[in-house]
Amino acid sequence: MKVTLSWIKEYIALDLEPEEIASKLTMAGLEVDAIENLYAYLQDIVVAKVLEVKKHPDADKLSCCVVDTGNSTPAHIVCGAPNVRPGMYSACALPGVILPGDVKIKKSKLRGQVSEGMLCSGAELRLDTDAAGIMDLSGEYVPGTPLNQALDFADTVFEIDLTPNRPDCLSVMGVAREAGAFVQPNQKLVKPDVTPAPQRLTGTSIHDHARVDIKDPDLCPRYCAGLLFDVTVGPSPFWLRRRLESVGLTPINNVVDVTNFVMLETGQPLHAFDYDNLADGRIVVQKAGDEKEFTTLDSKTHRLDPDMLMICDGKRPVALAGVMGGENSEIAPTTTRVLIESACFNPVSIRRTAKRTGIATDASHRFERGVDPDGTVYALQRAMALMADLGDAAMAKDMIDACPEPVVPVCIELDPVAMNIRLGTDLSVQEISRILESVAFKVQPAGKGCLMVSVPTFRVDVTRPEDLSEEVARLWGYNRIDTTYPPVPAKGRPVNPVILTRRTVRNILNGLSFSEAINYNFIAKDFCDRLRLSENDTRRNVVQILNPLSDQMSVLRTSLLPGLLENMRKNTSQQTDTLRLFEIGKTFFNTDANALPDEVEMLAGLITGNRTRQTWYAKKQPVDFFDLKGAIEDLLEGLGIKEVIFTRIDEAACPYFEPGYGAKIHKQGDIGVLGKLSHPVLRSFGLKQDAYVFELDLSAVMAHMPDQIQAKPLPRYPSISQDVTLIVERQIPVGDVMGQMKTIAEKEFLVEDMYLFDLFEGSPLAEGKKSLSFRIVYRSENKTLMEKHIRKLHAAISSRLVKAFHADLPE
């Protein structure tokens, strides 16, 4: 909503600076988003004195002028205005100035003569409609003075962001009423006189020419109409054009411009019909019914729903009620008789029509929020008086006011004591009455210290005592209400461990370059077949959705993998072939048709593509099983879970893994699986490149997370490392060897760490053999170790490993 300060001052005496007005409006709930100087563009236009005028040597209609613009040297300007003369003062735009309409002034040549600027007309500066000559400023001025200062042009545009519950402020009068409440003593709104001039009235009654029938009073509680004769349709006067342009509307003609002006002034939308295009001179307000289509003023045809409210004449629809008029009854240059509509419509009905047709107008914006049912008559009288003056028209001596059910003002009993308790204030009854009366509420004593408040009909948002409390609070000042705190401090609760675990998992996996995916709990029913699950697999116990959104969302998921694979498919289709994804979510297992499913929270992840981005220092390398295994080890270590064992998995347990590329994650029981997806499974999900996935039972993981983290001091003495290489049977898992080494390490206090650093197969080793090289780290807490201290211990550990796995030592 845009309003100008000069427009507000037409209805209320206001002597405040624009910044102060904006601040007070904002504090009262009418947030001012921007303040703009309406005539700021005139700051670059200067007053110039014409010193000399000569006829252009090569053009009959041009003059060569010497102009004093306040600079040290006069400017030479070529001018085509017939009224230019020596000694006159006018407005001048020098090179570099941008005029309204984005016209940039440059130094140029006109018919061979240099022109160093432009003498401007009022139309070019949007100060007048006269474009026949340059501005002729009467009086004496100092050349070079900015035009807005010389003419004392000052006006401010306020751009106000209104909440939907304040339709009364979708008008200049509404904003002026609010502003008047800030002034002490409070200023009352003064409405323009709408009494028509006697010479404009005819002896003809509108009832002899027109008739209004409301067939749906629930959707149209009031409809007023007025009639004008002998209207001359033409351009609007400058003052009206300027008012509309200042708030962003484009003038059209005097009839349409008056309806827009009165709508902005009062908040009541109006519509003007060409009376001669209304069949039988009738207005019928009814639903569309069997009508299928309607063409609006913008020449667009819209499909109608049977329950849309229409304005019809004796034969056809002529307007979408409250939204837009029809092309078949619009005002034309030849229009001589005008029927003006001022009505009140049901907000829900107008909003529904506007949304279904896709039409958003200033009128529908106001009707959707609710207009003053008692404001229709005044707005109509105001529009008729203006239109009669500007269109040199005659008015029917009365008007039609169809109101099936008169509006009953809302009366609310307000308890000042309860209101003060609610707000935390200590306002007197007199102060509360003054505040409410400042914005047109009527207040009367009601006994027992209470007040009876009559709500003005334009305040459709006030219906209960709490609304009145809000009115008092915002007008008295929210910032004046003391801040209070609860007498008892709020007692916090510990955060749910599951939430903390999720947060920790996210942080760790994000640090490992994984991105979180969030998928629907609903997936396609055939996912079990696509994962090659056996018939007795518990993941086939799915919960069917009775009314699924689609075939792809027909069951509750029992695995997170289908969602991650769909994420991979969508990304690879967009040429994003390197992914690291994870998801934390619940899976659902059907146990009984009459019971809720079992919910198991799982953590799943997927990697595919390349290990690193290809650059000049790193070649493209595809990820493999051990990239994923390392990520899981880092995750579990970050959660404080140590001594996790990875063992071969039975192929029947995870048939979607490539044989030989799957593993169980074991920690006093199974906590998850990881592996490489088989090619048939990948093809069933529309994937072409290898992918590695893992699944972890989050509750099982949490069971092994330590409650406390124990710190130990950094080592004081250096370590010493020794290597041992074992030649063992190929089928012996490395994990078994590591497990045996850890058992030995627990008994030998000098062993600090051990790990595999090399694996070799092939010649010269015998077939079926492999070489495993381990590094054992020794450290003492009491002294610096030397090789002689651990020689016997290292030999004993090596001997025990050889014996345990029937291994050989390299020659």
MARDODREN-199572 format. One line per 3 residues: for each residue x, y, z of C-alpha. Coordinates in steps of 0.2 Angstrom, whole numbers. Layout:
BEGIN
X:Y:Z  ...
END
This chain:
BEGIN
0:0:0  7:17:-5  1:34:1
8:51:0  10:63:14  1:77:5
-14:66:2  -15:61:20  -15:79:25
-31:82:15  -41:73:28  -31:76:44
-20:90:52  -3:83:54  12:92:58
25:78:60  41:74:50  40:60:38
52:49:48  42:52:64  26:47:55
34:31:48  41:26:65  24:29:74
15:19:60  27:5:61  26:4:80
7:4:78  7:-12:67  7:-3:50
25:-7:45  33:6:34  45:-3:22
51:13:13  50:32:12  53:40:-4
54:59:-9  41:60:-23  50:75:-31
68:69:-28  71:68:-47  69:87:-48
85:89:-38  95:87:-54  84:99:-64
89:117:-62  81:134:-64  88:143:-80
86:160:-86  85:163:-105  97:177:-110
96:177:-129  85:169:-142  90:167:-160
81:158:-175  90:142:-180  98:145:-197
93:128:-204  76:125:-195  61:136:-195
54:128:-179  69:128:-169  78:142:-159
96:144:-153  96:150:-135  109:156:-123
104:151:-105  111:155:-88  111:139:-78
121:145:-63  138:140:-71  152:152:-75
148:151:-93  131:151:-101  125:136:-110
119:135:-128  103:125:-130  93:122:-146
74:123:-141  59:119:-151  46:127:-139
36:141:-147  35:151:-130  53:153:-127
59:171:-125  73:181:-118  71:185:-99
60:170:-95  64:157:-81  62:139:-86
67:122:-80  83:115:-88  91:98:-89
110:98:-91  120:84:-99  120:68:-88
103:71:-81  90:57:-83  72:63:-85
56:53:-81  54:39:-93  73:35:-92
78:49:-105  96:53:-103  101:71:-108
117:72:-118  127:86:-127  123:85:-145
121:94:-162  104:98:-169  104:103:-187
123:108:-185  120:118:-169  127:113:-152
115:110:-139  121:108:-121  105:103:-112
86:104:-113  73:116:-108  59:106:-101
40:106:-102  29:102:-88  24:86:-96
42:80:-98  44:83:-79  27:75:-75
22:91:-67  8:96:-80  -1:89:-95
4:103:-106  18:98:-118  16:112:-131
29:123:-123  43:124:-110  39:129:-92
37:147:-89  41:151:-71  34:167:-64
44:177:-52  62:180:-49  74:165:-46
93:162:-44  99:152:-60  106:135:-55
94:133:-40  87:115:-40  69:115:-47
61:106:-32  69:119:-20  64:134:-31
46:129:-32  45:122:-14  40:105:-20
40:92:-6  30:77:-4  34:60:3
28:42:-2  26:29:12  26:11:6
17:1:20  17:-17:22  0:-22:29
-5:-38:38  -21:-46:31  -32:-41:46
-31:-23:43  -41:-20:27  -47:-3:34
-29:4:31  -30:-1:12  -35:17:10
-28:34:12  -42:38:24  -38:23:34
-19:28:36  -24:46:40  -36:40:54
-21:30:61  -9:44:60  -22:56:68
-21:45:84  -3:50:86  -6:69:88
-10:76:104  -24:81:105  -30:67:94
-36:73:77  -52:67:69  -54:62:51
-62:75:40  -70:67:25  -73:77:9
-91:84:6  -100:73:-6  -116:84:-8
-118:86:-27  -120:103:-34  -138:107:-37
-135:111:-56  -129:93:-58  -145:85:-52
-159:80:-64  -177:77:-60  -175:59:-66
-174:45:-53  -162:30:-56  -177:18:-52
-184:24:-68  -169:17:-78  -161:3:-67
-165:-11:-56  -154:-22:-44  -158:-39:-39
-147:-49:-26  -151:-68:-28  -137:-73:-17
-137:-61:-1  -125:-72:8  -112:-68:-5
-117:-50:-8  -125:-42:8  -125:-25:0
-125:-17:-18  -127:1:-21  -128:9:-39
-129:27:-46  -132:33:-63  -124:48:-73
-131:55:-89  -122:65:-103  -105:60:-97
-90:66:-107  -76:53:-107  -59:61:-109
-42:63:-100  -42:67:-81  -36:83:-75
-18:85:-69  -21:84:-50  -30:67:-52
-17:60:-64  -4:65:-52  -12:57:-37
-14:40:-46  4:41:-53  11:45:-36
5:28:-29  10:18:-45  -7:18:-55
-8:23:-73  -22:35:-78  -34:29:-91
-48:42:-92  -59:53:-81  -72:39:-77
-60:25:-73  -48:36:-64  -62:42:-52
-66:24:-48  -48:21:-44  -45:37:-35
-60:34:-23  -55:16:-20  -38:22:-15
-46:36:-5  -59:26:5  -54:8:2
-70:4:-6  -68:-4:-24  -80:3:-37
-84:-2:-55  -91:9:-69  -102:1:-82
-108:8:-99  -126:9:-95  -131:7:-113
-123:-10:-114  -133:-17:-99  -148:-27:-106
-164:-21:-99  -155:-9:-87  -154:-23:-74
-140:-28:-62  -142:-46:-56  -130:-53:-43
-130:-72:-44  -119:-87:-46  -112:-92:-63
-123:-107:-64  -123:-114:-82  -112:-100:-89
-95:-108:-95  -84:-94:-100  -82:-75:-97
-71:-62:-106  -64:-49:-94  -58:-31:-97
-40:-38:-102  -48:-48:-116  -44:-64:-108
-57:-78:-107  -59:-87:-91  -68:-104:-87
-81:-101:-74  -86:-113:-60  -104:-114:-55
-102:-106:-38  -93:-91:-44  -102:-75:-40
-106:-64:-56  -113:-47:-59  -126:-50:-74
-137:-38:-83  -154:-44:-90  -147:-57:-101
-128:-61:-98  -114:-59:-86  -105:-42:-86
-92:-44:-72  -83:-56:-61  -90:-49:-44
-76:-40:-35  -63:-46:-47  -64:-38:-64
-77:-31:-76  -81:-38:-93  -76:-33:-110
-94:-32:-115  -98:-17:-103  -82:-7:-102
-81:12:-103  -77:18:-120  -73:35:-127
-91:36:-134  -99:31:-117  -112:44:-112
-122:35:-98  -112:27:-84  -119:15:-70
-107:15:-55  -107:0:-44  -102:1:-25
-104:-16:-16  -99:-27:-2  -95:-45:-6
-91:-61:4  -72:-61:6  -71:-80:4
-81:-80:-12  -70:-67:-20  -54:-75:-14
-59:-92:-22  -64:-83:-38  -48:-74:-39
-37:-89:-36  -47:-100:-48  -46:-87:-62
-28:-82:-58  -34:-64:-58  -26:-52:-45
-33:-34:-44  -33:-20:-32  -51:-23:-30
-50:-41:-26  -36:-38:-14  -47:-27:-4
-63:-38:-5  -53:-53:0  -49:-45:16
-66:-37:19  -73:-20:16  -84:-8:26
-102:-13:22  -107:5:28  -94:13:17
-102:8:1  -115:23:0  -102:36:4
-89:30:-9  -103:30:-22  -108:47:-18
-90:53:-18  -87:45:-35  -103:52:-43
-99:70:-37  -81:69:-44  -87:60:-60
-101:73:-63  -88:87:-61  -74:80:-71
-86:73:-85  -98:87:-86  -112:75:-82
-129:75:-74  -134:64:-59  -149:54:-56
-157:62:-41  -156:46:-30  -147:30:-29
-151:11:-27  -146:4:-11  -150:-15:-11
-146:-21:7  -156:-37:12  -150:-38:29
-143:-21:37  -127:-23:46  -128:-23:65
-112:-15:73  -102:-26:84  -103:-21:103
-90:-28:115  -90:-27:134  -72:-23:140
-66:-26:158  -51:-13:160  -45:-23:175
-43:-39:165  -36:-29:150  -22:-22:161
-18:-39:168  -17:-46:151  -6:-32:144
4:-29:160  -1:-11:160  -10:1:173
-20:12:161  -35:21:168  -53:19:161
-52:37:154  -35:33:145  -42:17:138
-57:27:132  -47:40:124  -36:28:115
-50:18:108  -60:34:103  -44:41:94
-47:27:80  -66:30:79  -72:17:92
-87:23:103  -85:19:121  -99:20:135
-99:15:153  -107:-2:156  -107:-3:175
-96:-13:187  -81:-3:180  -83:-11:163
-84:-2:146  -96:-5:131  -86:-3:115
-95:-1:99  -84:-6:84  -84:4:68
-90:-6:54  -74:-3:44  -64:-13:58
-70:-30:52  -55:-38:62  -61:-33:79
-74:-45:87  -69:-49:105  -61:-41:120
-44:-48:116  -44:-38:99  -48:-22:109
-33:-26:121  -22:-27:105  -29:-10:99
-25:-2:116  -8:-10:117  -2:-5:99
-9:13:100  -2:16:118  15:9:112
21:-9:114  38:-2:118  30:6:134
25:-10:141  37:-16:154  46:-32:151
42:-46:164  48:-63:167  40:-79:174
43:-79:193  49:-97:192  63:-101:180
60:-113:167  67:-130:170  76:-138:156
75:-157:151  90:-167:145  91:-169:126
85:-186:120  100:-197:117  93:-202:100
93:-184:95  111:-182:101  117:-197:92
109:-192:76  117:-175:77  134:-183:81
132:-195:66  128:-181:54  143:-171:60
155:-185:58  148:-191:41  148:-173:35
166:-172:39  169:-187:29  162:-178:14
145:-187:15  129:-177:11  113:-181:20
98:-187:10  80:-186:16  68:-197:7
49:-202:9  45:-216:20  34:-223:5
42:-233:-8  37:-244:-23  31:-261:-18
43:-271:-30  58:-265:-21  60:-282:-13
61:-291:-30  73:-278:-36  84:-281:-21
83:-300:-24  77:-303:-7  72:-321:-2
54:-325:0  56:-327:19  66:-311:21
58:-301:35  60:-285:24  46:-292:14
34:-289:28  29:-272:22  14:-261:27
2:-257:12  -4:-240:10  -23:-240:8
-24:-224:-3  -6:-222:-10  -1:-206:-19
6:-216:-33  12:-234:-37  30:-228:-33
24:-224:-15  13:-239:-11  21:-247:4
31:-241:20  50:-245:18  59:-259:27
75:-253:20  83:-236:16  93:-242:1
79:-240:-12  78:-222:-8  97:-219:-9
98:-229:-25  84:-217:-32  95:-202:-26
110:-210:-36  99:-212:-51  93:-194:-52
111:-188:-49  119:-198:-62  106:-194:-74
112:-176:-72  130:-181:-74  134:-180:-56
143:-197:-55  153:-195:-39  142:-196:-23
144:-199:-5  126:-200:3  119:-206:20
101:-206:27  95:-208:45  77:-214:45
65:-226:52  60:-243:43  43:-251:46
40:-270:48  22:-277:47  19:-289:62
0:-290:63  -13:-283:52  -22:-275:67
-7:-268:76  5:-254:72  21:-259:63
38:-261:72  49:-246:69  68:-248:68
79:-233:65  93:-236:53  108:-227:46
112:-231:28  125:-224:16  131:-225:-2
147:-221:-11  150:-221:-30  161:-213:-43
179:-207:-40  189:-207:-24  196:-189:-29
193:-176:-42  204:-178:-57  217:-164:-57
235:-162:-63  242:-170:-47  229:-184:-45
222:-196:-57  205:-202:-58  203:-217:-46
186:-226:-43  181:-229:-25  181:-247:-19
175:-258:-4  189:-252:7  185:-233:5
168:-237:12  175:-248:26  187:-235:31
173:-222:32  163:-234:43  178:-237:54
180:-218:56  162:-216:60  162:-229:74
178:-222:81  171:-205:81  156:-212:91
168:-220:103  165:-238:98  181:-248:97
187:-266:93  174:-268:79  176:-284:69
172:-285:50  168:-303:45  162:-312:29
143:-311:26  132:-325:21  127:-322:3
109:-326:7  108:-313:21  111:-299:8
108:-306:-9  110:-288:-16  129:-289:-13
141:-295:-26  147:-312:-20  163:-310:-10
161:-291:-8  150:-291:8  154:-290:26
145:-290:43  150:-277:56  151:-286:73
153:-279:90  146:-291:103  133:-295:90
129:-289:73  126:-270:71  126:-268:52
132:-274:35  142:-266:20  146:-272:3
146:-269:-16  129:-270:-25  128:-283:-38
126:-278:-56  108:-286:-58  102:-276:-43
110:-260:-50  102:-263:-67  85:-266:-59
87:-248:-52  92:-241:-68  111:-239:-63
126:-242:-73  141:-239:-62  147:-248:-46
140:-243:-30  145:-248:-12  132:-247:2
131:-249:21  117:-251:34  118:-249:52
105:-252:66  106:-236:75  99:-243:91
112:-257:91  126:-244:88  120:-233:102
120:-248:114  139:-249:112  143:-230:113
152:-226:129  143:-215:142  159:-206:146
175:-202:137  190:-206:147  206:-196:144
224:-202:147  240:-192:147  251:-191:131
266:-203:131  282:-197:139  294:-209:131
296:-213:113  290:-229:105  299:-242:95
292:-252:80  295:-270:74  288:-279:59
283:-297:57  278:-305:41  267:-321:40
264:-332:25  247:-340:28  233:-349:19
224:-337:7  207:-341:15  212:-335:32
204:-318:36  215:-304:41  203:-300:54
206:-316:63  225:-313:63  222:-296:70
210:-303:83  224:-315:89  237:-301:89
225:-290:100  223:-305:112  241:-306:114
243:-287:116  231:-287:130  243:-298:140
259:-289:135  258:-271:143  273:-265:132
262:-268:115  254:-251:111  247:-254:94
248:-266:79  241:-264:61  243:-272:44
254:-262:32  256:-274:17  247:-289:9
255:-299:-6  249:-313:-16  257:-322:-31
274:-328:-37  286:-332:-28  273:-338:-15
265:-355:-17  247:-355:-25  234:-353:-11
246:-343:0  247:-324:5  259:-314:14
254:-302:28  265:-289:35  261:-282:52
269:-268:62  269:-269:81  272:-253:91
280:-255:108  281:-242:122  285:-241:140
277:-229:152  293:-229:163  308:-228:152
314:-227:134  314:-244:126  328:-250:116
328:-265:103  336:-277:116  322:-274:128
309:-280:116  318:-293:106  313:-308:116
295:-301:117  294:-298:98  301:-316:95
288:-324:107  273:-314:98  279:-320:81
281:-338:87  263:-338:94  256:-331:78
265:-344:67  259:-358:79  241:-351:79
239:-350:60  251:-363:54  261:-349:46
278:-348:38  291:-335:40  299:-327:25
316:-334:21
END
